[in-house]
Amino acid sequence: MKRSIMKSLVDKLRSEFKISVSEVGDRGHWQIGTLAICYIESSTREDSRIPELIERYIEDKILGKAFLIDVHLDKLTTETE
């Protein structure tokens, strides 16, 4: 069941948000799944809400099937001259 939930979620996230998504870690545990999500953010206000929108989307899609336990966000920035 985990495999179908994770595969479906990965496919839906890619389609909905046009982001890169991969299942990483915890592959040997049937009750735990970890996703890595990556995207490029421009400087628009709407883009700054993407992490919140993705988290809400995941919670809505897995409702009744699984639980979202933790969200960890690393934001990488580059300096331009």
C-alpha positions as CSV (number, residue, x, y, z in Angstrom):
1,M,0.0,0.0,0.0
2,K,2.9,2.4,0.8
3,R,4.2,2.0,-2.7
4,S,0.9,3.0,-4.4
5,I,0.4,6.0,-2.0
6,M,4.0,7.3,-2.6
7,K,3.9,6.7,-6.4
8,S,0.6,8.4,-6.7
9,L,1.7,11.3,-4.6
10,V,4.9,11.8,-6.5
11,D,3.1,11.7,-9.8
12,K,0.4,14.2,-8.7
13,L,3.0,16.6,-7.2
14,R,5.0,16.6,-10.4
15,S,1.9,17.3,-12.5
16,E,0.3,19.9,-10.2
17,F,3.4,22.0,-9.3
18,K,5.9,21.2,-12.1
19,I,8.5,20.3,-9.5
20,S,11.1,17.6,-9.1
21,V,10.0,14.9,-6.6
22,S,11.8,11.7,-5.6
23,E,11.3,9.1,-2.9
24,V,14.4,9.1,-0.8
25,G,15.4,7.1,2.3
26,D,13.2,4.7,4.3
27,R,12.6,2.6,1.3
28,G,13.1,-0.6,3.3
29,H,10.3,0.3,5.8
30,W,6.7,-0.3,4.7
31,Q,5.3,2.2,7.1
32,I,7.6,5.2,6.5
33,G,8.2,7.2,3.4
34,T,10.4,10.3,2.7
35,L,10.1,12.6,-0.3
36,A,12.6,15.1,-1.5
37,I,11.1,18.0,-3.4
38,C,13.1,20.5,-5.4
39,Y,12.0,23.6,-7.4
40,I,13.4,26.9,-8.6
41,E,11.8,29.9,-7.2
42,S,11.6,33.2,-9.0
43,S,11.2,36.5,-7.1
44,T,7.4,36.7,-7.3
45,R,5.2,36.8,-4.2
46,E,3.2,33.8,-5.4
47,D,6.4,31.6,-5.6
48,S,7.2,32.3,-1.9
49,R,4.0,30.4,-1.0
50,I,5.0,27.2,-2.9
51,P,6.2,25.3,0.2
52,E,3.0,26.0,2.0
53,L,0.9,25.0,-1.0
54,I,2.8,21.8,-1.5
55,E,2.5,20.8,2.2
56,R,-1.3,21.5,2.1
57,Y,-1.7,19.6,-1.1
58,I,0.2,16.5,0.4
59,E,-2.0,16.6,3.5
60,D,-5.2,16.7,1.4
61,K,-4.1,13.9,-0.9
62,I,-3.0,11.5,1.9
63,L,-5.9,12.2,4.2
64,G,-7.2,8.9,5.5
65,K,-4.3,6.9,4.0
66,A,-1.2,8.2,5.8
67,F,0.1,11.0,8.1
68,L,2.4,13.8,7.3
69,I,4.8,13.7,10.3
70,D,7.4,16.3,9.5
71,V,8.4,18.9,7.0
72,H,11.9,20.2,6.7
73,L,12.8,23.1,4.3
74,D,16.2,24.1,3.2
75,K,16.3,27.2,1.1
76,L,19.3,27.8,-1.1
77,T,20.0,31.3,-2.4
78,T,22.7,32.7,-4.6
79,E,24.1,36.2,-4.6
80,T,24.2,38.1,-7.8
81,E,26.5,40.9,-8.4
